[in-house]
């Protein structure tokens, strides 16, 4: 059986890490010199990540009150969502680099 405190600790850490990465990416957007089109692309990407983070937060909060016997099902949902979030972050970072390189090559 899963230790609920341990699982919730891992989930909370994942949610906090996701929030931290979003904050970092938003800060990079603010300091980046991008064209209007590139900025819109990056903002759209960050909006998608923010939406995914909200889903993670909701899944985490849902785990707080579930009976221990239901935790494995909720944990799996959370873990899959977090894995998808991480993949989206990797894609977003590649997109940010690509957009920045594209801008630099045009100037």
Secondary structure, 3 states (H helix, E strand, C coil): CCCHHHHHHHHHHHHHHHHHHHHHHHHHHHHCCCCHHHHHHHHHHHHHHHHHHHHHHHHHHHHHCCCHHHHHHHHHHHHHHHHHHHHHHHHHHHHHHHHHHHHHHHC
